[in-house]
Amino acid sequence: MKVTLLGTGTSQPDPERVQSGVLIETSGKKILFDVGSGVLHRLVQANIDIAEIEDIFISHFHIDHCSDFLTLCQTLWLMGYKKTLNLYGPPTMKEWSRGIYDVAFQYMREKLLVKQTILEENDALYLDDVIISTCPTTHGSQQSRAFKIEHEGKSVVFTSDTAPCPEVVELAKGTNLLIHECNWLDGKHPTGVHTSPSELMSIVEKTEPKKVVLVHMWPEVINAQKEVLSIVKMRTDAEVFIGEDLMHFTL
């Protein structure tokens, strides 16, 4: 299983980082998780044949996690894509898709066949030999999902946006690779929205992953990355990395 970080940034502009996106590749599947602005460009840079993507999971419908979806769809249509594109997301996907296809971009309705599947709070799906489990995250008022991807005895957990929450901790216990957001530095912030380094330190201590990668980082976190890494690594033997666009891991 190959894991490629496509976008490790946020809505704050960063010349080195685009918005949220992770690609999982197995021998038979290419599965995309989140498709924020810039993700299509990163797929091209990574020499990915986007016509081989049949499954897209969107964690929630903040712009920085879904804004390249239509860009990708139009590109697939113009390439002559004839397969069904499977789209998975929380229940708010229904309202979001109506805004896209019934109001803003009606011409796209007939260009590409998209099958939508609602992800409930604790779903498990089987895509051939890949198992994808979900849980809710704590992200303000948003219905959002974290994902655990399992293949041939290895697992990856991608939290997308979340404050510390027990459901994500349970999902991530013992995973080979934990891709966890670290949106801001320690300090006073709104509660129940994002994760700070000290909070992530506690999460890593509880989940005991083998590797941890920080994503969804505001520029202030990246500028203080040595300090951030030292905090997150304080109570773990896991390898801890600051995520970078196009960084990849093979499990």
Secondary structure per residue as TSV (DSSP state, phi and psi in degrees):
chain	resnum	aa	ss	phi	psi
A	1	M	-	360.0	125.0
A	2	K	E	-108.0	133.3
A	3	V	E	-118.3	122.6
A	4	T	E	-118.8	126.3
A	5	L	E	-81.9	113.2
A	6	L	E	-88.2	-40.5
A	7	G	E	-140.3	124.2
A	8	T	-	-117.6	8.0
A	9	G	-	-100.7	-162.7
A	10	T	-	-131.4	-162.4
A	11	S	S	-75.7	-10.9
A	12	Q	S	-76.7	124.1
A	13	P	-	-58.6	137.7
A	14	D	-	-145.3	125.1
A	15	P	T	-65.3	-18.0
A	16	E	T	-105.7	-6.7
A	17	R	-	-136.6	130.5
A	18	V	-	-97.8	-175.1
A	19	Q	S	-80.5	-176.2
A	20	S	S	-61.9	133.7
A	21	G	E	-176.5	137.0
A	22	V	E	-137.5	136.3
A	23	L	E	-112.9	130.6
A	24	I	E	-111.2	128.1
A	25	E	E	-121.9	131.3
A	26	T	-	-118.3	-174.9
A	27	S	S	-62.4	-24.8
A	28	G	S	-123.1	-0.8
A	29	K	-	-137.8	146.8
A	30	K	E	-125.3	114.5
A	31	I	E	-120.9	129.1
A	32	L	E	-105.4	131.9
A	33	F	E	-117.6	114.3
A	34	D	-	67.5	148.3
A	35	V	-	-148.4	64.0
A	36	G	-	-72.9	176.4
A	37	S	T	-59.7	128.7
A	38	G	T	99.3	-12.2
A	39	V	H	-66.7	-39.1
A	40	L	H	-59.2	-42.6
A	41	H	H	-62.3	-41.5
A	42	R	H	-64.6	-37.9
A	43	L	H	-59.1	-42.0
A	44	V	H	-65.9	-44.0
A	45	Q	H	-60.3	-33.5
A	46	A	T	-83.4	5.4
A	47	N	T	59.3	37.9
A	48	I	-	-87.5	131.9
A	49	D	-	-77.2	100.4
A	50	I	G	-67.8	-18.4
A	51	A	G	-68.3	-12.8
A	52	E	G	-88.8	-5.8
A	53	I	-	-82.0	123.5
A	54	E	-	-120.1	-11.2
A	55	D	E	-133.6	126.6
A	56	I	E	-127.8	127.4
A	57	F	E	-111.0	126.0
A	58	I	-	-112.0	124.0
A	59	S	S	-68.8	-40.2
A	60	H	-	-166.5	173.7
A	61	F	-	-110.8	40.2
A	62	H	S	-75.0	147.6
A	63	I	H	-55.9	-38.8
A	64	D	H	-74.8	4.2
A	65	H	H	-118.1	-5.3
A	66	C	H	-142.9	0.0
A	67	S	T	-70.2	-21.3
A	68	D	T	-90.2	3.7
A	69	F	H	-61.3	-49.6
A	70	L	H	-68.0	-34.5
A	71	T	H	-60.4	-43.6
A	72	L	H	-64.5	-42.9
A	73	C	H	-61.5	-43.8
A	74	Q	H	-64.1	-38.9
A	75	T	H	-62.7	-43.4
A	76	L	H	-63.0	-43.2
A	77	W	H	-58.3	-47.3
A	78	L	H	-68.2	-21.9
A	79	M	H	-81.9	-8.2
A	80	G	T	85.4	28.0
A	81	Y	-	-60.8	124.3
A	82	K	-	-112.6	-3.1
A	83	K	S	-84.8	171.2
A	84	T	-	-86.7	128.4
A	85	L	E	-91.7	119.6
A	86	N	E	-91.1	122.5
A	87	L	E	-116.7	129.2
A	88	Y	E	-122.8	137.7
A	89	G	E	-168.8	170.1
A	90	P	-	-67.1	171.5
A	91	P	T	-55.8	-25.3
A	92	T	T	-64.3	-9.5
A	93	M	H	-59.4	-33.0
A	94	K	H	-60.6	-50.0
A	95	E	H	-67.1	-41.9
A	96	W	H	-59.7	-45.4
A	97	S	H	-68.9	-33.2
A	98	R	H	-62.7	-41.5
A	99	G	I	-62.5	-36.2
A	100	I	I	-73.2	-54.8
A	101	Y	I	-88.1	-25.3
A	102	D	I	-98.4	-19.6
A	103	V	I	-120.4	-62.5
A	104	A	I	-79.7	-45.0
A	105	F	-	-133.1	63.1
A	106	Q	G	-60.2	-30.5
A	107	Y	G	-63.0	-20.2
A	108	M	G	-81.0	-12.1
A	109	R	T	-59.4	-37.5
A	110	E	T	-99.5	1.1
A	111	K	T	-86.5	-27.8
A	112	L	S	-146.1	135.8
A	113	L	-	-85.8	113.2
A	114	V	E	-116.3	121.9
A	115	K	E	-100.8	121.6
A	116	Q	E	-99.1	136.0
A	117	T	E	-127.5	123.8
A	118	I	E	-77.9	132.4
A	119	L	-	-96.4	113.9
A	120	E	-	-75.6	-177.2
A	121	E	T	-65.7	-35.9
A	122	N	T	-134.9	72.4
A	123	D	-	-95.5	159.3
A	124	A	E	-137.0	128.0
A	125	L	E	-123.5	149.8
A	126	Y	E	-116.4	115.9
A	127	L	E	-110.2	92.2
A	128	D	T	56.4	-118.4
A	129	D	T	-98.1	17.8
A	130	V	E	-107.9	129.6
A	131	I	E	-105.7	129.4
A	132	I	E	-122.2	117.5
A	133	S	E	-109.1	150.2
A	134	T	E	-127.2	160.7
A	135	C	E	-150.5	158.9
A	136	P	E	-72.7	151.7
A	137	T	-	-113.3	170.7
A	138	T	B	-104.4	103.6
A	139	H	-	-144.3	74.6
A	140	G	T	59.3	-134.8
A	141	S	T	-91.4	2.3
A	142	Q	-	-77.2	140.9
A	143	Q	-	-79.9	113.8
A	144	S	-	-135.0	156.2
A	145	R	E	-128.9	142.3
A	146	A	E	-101.0	159.6
A	147	F	E	-130.3	138.0
A	148	K	E	-116.0	123.8
A	149	I	E	-111.9	123.3
A	150	E	E	-121.1	135.3
A	151	H	E	-156.5	124.6
A	152	E	T	50.5	46.1
A	153	G	T	81.1	1.1
A	154	K	E	-113.3	155.6
A	155	S	E	-142.0	150.7
A	156	V	E	-129.2	137.4
A	157	V	E	-118.2	126.5
A	158	F	E	-115.5	114.7
A	159	T	-	-82.2	-23.7
A	160	S	-	52.0	-144.6
A	161	D	S	-84.4	128.8
A	162	T	-	-166.3	145.0
A	163	A	B	-82.1	168.0
A	164	P	S	-55.9	130.9
A	165	C	-	-150.9	146.1
A	166	P	H	-63.6	-30.9
A	167	E	H	-63.2	-42.0
A	168	V	H	-68.8	-40.2
A	169	V	H	-58.0	-45.4
A	170	E	H	-64.2	-42.5
A	171	L	H	-62.1	-34.8
A	172	A	H	-92.3	-5.3
A	173	K	T	-58.1	124.5
A	174	G	T	73.9	11.6
A	175	T	-	-69.1	154.2
A	176	N	S	-71.2	-38.1
A	177	L	E	-139.4	120.6
A	178	L	E	-107.1	114.8
A	179	I	E	-101.1	104.3
A	180	H	E	-123.2	138.1
A	181	E	E	-67.4	150.6
A	182	C	-	-145.6	76.7
A	183	N	-	-69.2	-37.4
A	184	W	S	-142.2	167.6
A	185	L	-	-76.5	165.9
A	186	D	S	-58.5	146.6
A	187	G	S	146.9	-168.2
A	188	K	-	-84.8	120.4
A	189	H	-	-142.7	165.3
A	190	P	-	-57.7	140.8
A	191	T	T	-82.7	152.5
A	192	G	T	70.8	31.6
A	193	V	S	-126.2	-54.8
A	194	H	-	-136.6	-177.9
A	195	T	-	-119.7	141.3
A	196	S	-	-105.3	168.6
A	197	P	H	-57.2	-44.0
A	198	S	H	-66.3	-36.8
A	199	E	H	-66.0	-39.6
A	200	L	H	-67.5	-35.7
A	201	M	H	-54.4	-45.7
A	202	S	H	-66.3	-40.0
A	203	I	H	-62.6	-43.8
A	204	V	H	-64.6	-39.3
A	205	E	H	-60.6	-38.9
A	206	K	H	-77.4	-32.8
A	207	T	H	-93.0	-25.4
A	208	E	-	54.3	53.4
A	209	P	-	-75.8	166.3
A	210	K	S	-83.5	-36.8
A	211	K	E	-134.3	147.9
A	212	V	E	-131.4	132.8
A	213	V	E	-124.9	128.9
A	214	L	E	-90.4	131.2
A	215	V	E	-135.2	-179.5
A	216	H	S	51.3	57.6
A	217	M	-	-109.4	126.7
A	218	W	-	-67.4	157.1
A	219	P	H	-53.0	-34.2
A	220	E	H	-64.1	-32.5
A	221	V	H	-69.7	-43.6
A	222	I	H	-64.5	-39.1
A	223	N	H	-65.9	-24.1
A	224	A	T	-110.8	31.9
A	225	Q	H	-63.9	-32.3
A	226	K	H	-64.1	-44.4
A	227	E	H	-65.8	-42.1
A	228	V	H	-60.7	-47.4
A	229	L	H	-60.7	-41.4
A	230	S	H	-63.8	-33.8
A	231	I	H	-70.7	-49.5
A	232	V	H	-63.6	-33.9
A	233	K	T	-83.9	0.0
A	234	M	T	-61.2	-34.9
A	235	R	T	-124.9	33.9
A	236	T	-	-146.8	153.7
A	237	D	-	-98.1	0.5
A	238	A	S	-67.2	152.0
A	239	E	E	-73.2	133.9
A	240	V	E	-124.8	130.2
A	241	F	E	-126.8	146.2
A	242	I	E	-81.6	119.7
A	243	G	-	-68.1	144.3
A	244	E	-	-131.0	146.2
A	245	D	T	-57.0	133.4
A	246	L	T	75.1	4.9
A	247	M	-	-64.0	141.3
A	248	H	E	-138.3	156.8
A	249	F	E	-133.7	142.5
A	250	T	E	-115.9	124.6
A	251	L	-	-109.9	360.0
